[in-house]
Protein backbone atom coordinates (compact mmCIF):
# COMPACT_ATOMS: atom_id res chain seq x y z
CA UNK A 1 0.00 0.00 0.00
CA UNK A 2 1.11 3.55 -0.66
CA UNK A 3 2.18 5.56 2.39
CA UNK A 4 -0.87 7.72 1.74
CA UNK A 5 -3.22 4.80 1.17
CA UNK A 6 -6.72 5.20 2.60
CA UNK A 7 -9.74 3.12 3.58
CA UNK A 8 -12.35 5.69 2.53
CA UNK A 9 -11.91 8.10 -0.39
CA UNK A 10 -14.35 10.88 -1.30
CA UNK A 11 -14.12 12.37 -4.80
CA UNK A 12 -15.88 15.63 -5.65
CA UNK A 13 -15.76 18.36 -8.26
CA UNK A 14 -14.84 21.29 -6.03
CA UNK A 15 -12.94 21.86 -2.80
CA UNK A 16 -15.83 22.35 -0.36
CA UNK A 17 -18.23 19.78 -1.87
CA UNK A 18 -17.31 16.89 0.44
CA UNK A 19 -17.62 19.08 3.53
CA UNK A 20 -21.26 19.75 2.63
CA UNK A 21 -22.24 16.25 1.51
CA UNK A 22 -20.25 13.76 3.59
CA UNK A 23 -18.03 15.71 5.97
CA UNK A 24 -19.59 14.21 9.08
CA UNK A 25 -19.17 10.69 7.74
CA UNK A 26 -15.48 11.33 7.05
CA UNK A 27 -15.08 12.62 10.62
CA UNK A 28 -16.81 9.54 11.99
CA UNK A 29 -14.70 7.17 9.87
CA UNK A 30 -11.47 8.82 11.03
CA UNK A 31 -12.66 8.53 14.64
CA UNK A 32 -13.26 4.81 14.05
CA UNK A 33 -9.61 4.42 13.02
CA UNK A 34 -10.04 4.40 9.25
CA UNK A 35 -7.71 6.38 7.01
CA UNK A 36 -9.69 8.90 5.01
CA UNK A 37 -8.88 10.94 1.93
CA UNK A 38 -10.35 13.41 -0.54
CA UNK A 39 -9.66 14.13 -4.20
CA UNK A 40 -10.95 17.50 -5.33
CA UNK A 41 -11.13 17.28 -9.12
CA UNK A 42 -10.81 21.04 -9.78
CA UNK A 43 -9.44 24.11 -8.01
CA UNK A 44 -12.77 25.91 -8.24
CA UNK A 45 -11.18 28.69 -10.25
CA UNK A 46 -14.44 29.59 -11.99
CA UNK A 47 -16.28 30.31 -8.77
CA UNK A 48 -17.87 33.73 -8.40
CA UNK A 49 -16.42 34.22 -4.94
CA UNK A 50 -12.84 33.86 -3.73
CA UNK A 51 -9.98 32.49 -5.82
CA UNK A 52 -8.30 29.16 -6.52
CA UNK A 53 -5.44 30.08 -4.18
CA UNK A 54 -7.76 31.06 -1.34
CA UNK A 55 -9.93 27.98 -1.80
CA UNK A 56 -6.83 25.76 -1.62
CA UNK A 57 -5.88 27.36 1.70
CA UNK A 58 -9.42 26.86 2.98
CA UNK A 59 -9.39 23.23 1.81
CA UNK A 60 -6.17 22.55 3.73
CA UNK A 61 -7.68 23.95 6.94
CA UNK A 62 -10.86 21.92 6.43
CA UNK A 63 -8.78 18.76 5.86
CA UNK A 64 -7.24 19.19 9.31
CA UNK A 65 -10.68 19.62 10.89
CA UNK A 66 -12.00 16.48 9.17
CA UNK A 67 -8.94 14.48 10.23
CA UNK A 68 -8.08 13.46 6.67
CA UNK A 69 -5.01 11.34 5.97
CA UNK A 70 -4.58 12.96 2.58
CA UNK A 71 -6.24 15.57 0.36
CA UNK A 72 -5.24 15.87 -3.29
CA UNK A 73 -6.32 18.00 -6.24
CA UNK A 74 -6.51 16.52 -9.73
CA UNK A 75 -6.10 19.93 -11.38
CA UNK A 76 -8.90 19.44 -13.89
CA UNK A 77 -10.68 22.53 -15.31
CA UNK A 78 -13.53 23.97 -13.26
CA UNK A 79 -16.79 24.30 -15.24
CA UNK A 80 -15.10 22.20 -17.91
CA UNK A 81 -15.07 18.74 -16.38
CA UNK A 82 -15.45 15.89 -18.87
CA UNK A 83 -15.52 12.11 -18.59
CA UNK A 84 -12.92 11.53 -21.28
CA UNK A 85 -10.04 9.08 -21.58
CA UNK A 86 -7.37 11.53 -20.43
CA UNK A 87 -9.24 12.39 -17.25
CA UNK A 88 -10.10 8.75 -16.60
CA UNK A 89 -6.42 7.81 -16.78
CA UNK A 90 -5.39 10.66 -14.47
CA UNK A 91 -8.01 9.83 -11.86
CA UNK A 92 -7.47 6.06 -12.14
CA UNK A 93 -3.78 6.58 -11.35
CA UNK A 94 -4.68 8.61 -8.25
CA UNK A 95 -7.13 5.91 -7.12
CA UNK A 96 -4.43 3.26 -7.57
CA UNK A 97 -2.05 5.34 -5.46
CA UNK A 98 -4.55 5.71 -2.63
CA UNK A 99 -6.06 2.18 -2.88
CA UNK A 100 -9.38 2.94 -1.13
CA UNK A 101 -11.74 0.22 0.03
CA UNK A 102 -14.77 2.53 -0.15
CA UNK A 103 -15.36 5.31 -2.65
CA UNK A 104 -17.81 8.17 -1.98
CA UNK A 105 -19.04 10.07 -5.04
CA UNK A 106 -21.55 12.84 -5.70
CA UNK A 107 -25.00 11.69 -6.74
CA UNK A 108 -25.18 11.18 -10.50
CA UNK A 109 -27.88 13.82 -11.03
CA UNK A 110 -27.46 17.47 -10.16
CA UNK A 111 -27.92 21.02 -11.36
CA UNK A 112 -24.17 21.69 -11.59
CA UNK A 113 -22.74 19.84 -14.62
CA UNK A 114 -19.40 19.30 -12.86
CA UNK A 115 -21.18 17.38 -10.08
CA UNK A 116 -22.91 15.06 -12.54
CA UNK A 117 -19.69 14.45 -14.46
CA UNK A 118 -17.71 13.90 -11.25
CA UNK A 119 -20.00 11.00 -10.34
CA UNK A 120 -19.68 9.37 -13.76
CA UNK A 121 -15.95 10.05 -14.08
CA UNK A 122 -15.26 8.77 -10.58
CA UNK A 123 -17.10 5.49 -11.10
CA UNK A 124 -15.56 4.85 -14.53
CA UNK A 125 -12.04 5.68 -13.32
CA UNK A 126 -12.48 3.38 -10.32
CA UNK A 127 -13.51 0.50 -12.57
CA UNK A 128 -10.63 1.10 -14.98
CA UNK A 129 -8.17 1.40 -12.08
CA UNK A 130 -8.81 -2.30 -11.43
CA UNK A 131 -7.78 -3.42 -14.94
CA UNK A 132 -4.18 -4.63 -14.92
CA UNK A 133 -3.64 -3.71 -18.57
CA UNK A 134 -5.10 -0.22 -18.29
CA UNK A 135 -2.47 2.50 -18.17
CA UNK A 136 1.08 2.08 -16.87
CA UNK A 137 1.95 -0.96 -14.68
CA UNK A 138 2.71 1.27 -11.68
CA UNK A 139 0.95 1.95 -9.42
CA UNK A 140 -0.54 -1.57 -9.57
CA UNK A 141 -4.19 -2.15 -10.40
CA UNK A 142 -6.72 -1.59 -7.63
CA UNK A 143 -10.51 -1.47 -7.58
CA UNK A 144 -12.56 -0.18 -4.60
CA UNK A 145 -14.99 -2.77 -3.24
CA UNK A 146 -17.84 -0.33 -2.56
CA UNK A 147 -19.17 2.82 -4.26
CA UNK A 148 -21.47 5.13 -2.30
CA UNK A 149 -23.30 8.19 -3.62
CA UNK A 150 -23.78 11.12 -1.24
CA UNK A 151 -27.43 12.19 -1.32
CA UNK A 152 -27.45 15.31 0.86
CA UNK A 153 -29.72 18.17 -0.26
CA UNK A 154 -31.46 16.17 -3.00
CA UNK A 155 -34.76 17.58 -4.22
CA UNK A 156 -35.50 14.67 -6.57
CA UNK A 157 -37.49 11.74 -5.11
CA UNK A 158 -34.62 9.43 -4.16
CA UNK A 159 -34.90 7.48 -0.92
CA UNK A 160 -31.54 6.90 0.81
CA UNK A 161 -30.28 3.34 0.95
CA UNK A 162 -28.98 4.19 4.41
CA UNK A 163 -28.21 7.18 6.64
CA UNK A 164 -25.00 7.48 8.65
CA UNK A 165 -25.68 8.42 12.28
CA UNK A 166 -23.69 11.46 13.41
CA UNK A 167 -23.06 12.30 17.03
CA UNK A 168 -23.18 15.96 18.10
CA UNK A 169 -19.36 16.14 17.93
CA UNK A 170 -19.26 14.71 14.40
CA UNK A 171 -21.73 17.32 13.22
CA UNK A 172 -19.94 20.11 15.07
CA UNK A 173 -16.72 19.27 13.24
CA UNK A 174 -18.58 19.02 9.92
CA UNK A 175 -19.85 22.57 10.48
CA UNK A 176 -16.38 23.74 11.51
CA UNK A 177 -14.97 22.32 8.26
CA UNK A 178 -17.71 24.01 6.21
CA UNK A 179 -16.98 27.32 7.95
CA UNK A 180 -13.35 27.04 6.81
CA UNK A 181 -14.69 28.06 3.37
CA UNK A 182 -15.68 31.54 4.48
CA UNK A 183 -14.96 32.91 1.00
CA UNK A 184 -17.71 30.70 -0.39
CA UNK A 185 -20.30 30.47 2.37
CA UNK A 186 -20.25 33.48 4.69
CA UNK A 187 -23.43 35.45 4.04
CA UNK A 188 -24.66 32.89 1.50
CA UNK A 189 -28.01 31.09 1.35
CA UNK A 190 -27.15 28.51 -1.33
CA UNK A 191 -24.22 26.41 -2.56
CA UNK A 192 -23.75 23.56 -5.01
CA UNK A 193 -26.87 21.42 -4.89
CA UNK A 194 -28.34 23.37 -1.96
CA UNK A 195 -31.32 25.39 -3.13
CA UNK A 196 -32.00 28.62 -1.21
CA UNK A 197 -34.87 28.46 1.28
CA UNK A 198 -34.50 31.88 2.83
CA UNK A 199 -32.27 30.52 5.61
CA UNK A 200 -28.58 31.41 5.94
CA UNK A 201 -26.54 28.54 4.47
CA UNK A 202 -25.05 27.39 7.77
CA UNK A 203 -28.53 27.21 9.29
CA UNK A 204 -29.81 25.35 6.23
CA UNK A 205 -27.04 22.73 6.52
CA UNK A 206 -28.09 22.10 10.12
CA UNK A 207 -31.74 21.82 9.11
CA UNK A 208 -30.83 19.21 6.50
CA UNK A 209 -28.59 17.32 8.92
CA UNK A 210 -31.38 17.16 11.50
CA UNK A 211 -33.87 16.06 8.84
CA UNK A 212 -31.77 13.09 7.75
CA UNK A 213 -31.03 12.27 11.38
CA UNK A 214 -34.76 12.20 12.10
CA UNK A 215 -35.20 9.46 9.49
CA UNK A 216 -33.08 7.14 11.67
CA UNK A 217 -34.30 8.58 15.01
CA UNK A 218 -30.99 10.37 15.52
CA UNK A 219 -29.92 13.98 16.11
CA UNK A 220 -28.03 14.27 12.83
CA UNK A 221 -27.37 12.14 9.77
CA UNK A 222 -25.94 12.02 6.25
CA UNK A 223 -27.76 10.04 3.53
CA UNK A 224 -26.22 7.72 0.95
CA UNK A 225 -27.41 5.67 -2.01
CA UNK A 226 -26.06 2.43 -3.47
CA UNK A 227 -27.12 0.89 -6.75
CA UNK A 228 -26.74 -2.61 -5.35
CA UNK A 229 -28.94 -4.12 -2.64
CA UNK A 230 -27.52 -3.93 0.89
CA UNK A 231 -27.13 -7.23 2.76
CA UNK A 232 -28.54 -7.70 6.28
CA UNK A 233 -27.48 -10.71 8.37
CA UNK A 234 -29.51 -10.14 11.52
CA UNK A 235 -33.07 -8.84 11.07
CA UNK A 236 -33.73 -8.97 14.81
CA UNK A 237 -31.06 -6.39 15.60
CA UNK A 238 -31.87 -4.00 12.76
CA UNK A 239 -31.97 -0.42 14.11
CA UNK A 240 -34.85 2.08 13.66
CA UNK A 241 -38.30 0.91 14.76
CA UNK A 242 -41.08 0.44 12.22
CA UNK A 243 -43.97 0.97 14.68
Secondary structure as GFF3:
##gff-version 3
##sequence-region A 1 243
A	DSSP	beta_strand	8	12	.	.	.	ID=ss1
A	DSSP	alpha_helix	17	31	.	.	.	ID=ss2
A	DSSP	beta_strand	36	42	.	.	.	ID=ss3
A	DSSP	alpha_helix	52	66	.	.	.	ID=ss4
A	DSSP	beta_strand	70	76	.	.	.	ID=ss5
A	DSSP	alpha_helix	85	98	.	.	.	ID=ss6
A	DSSP	beta_strand	102	106	.	.	.	ID=ss7
A	DSSP	alpha_helix	113	129	.	.	.	ID=ss8
A	DSSP	beta_strand	146	150	.	.	.	ID=ss9
A	DSSP	beta_strand	162	166	.	.	.	ID=ss10
A	DSSP	alpha_helix	168	179	.	.	.	ID=ss11
A	DSSP	alpha_helix	182	185	.	.	.	ID=ss12
A	DSSP	alpha_helix	201	215	.	.	.	ID=ss13
A	DSSP	beta_strand	220	225	.	.	.	ID=ss14
###
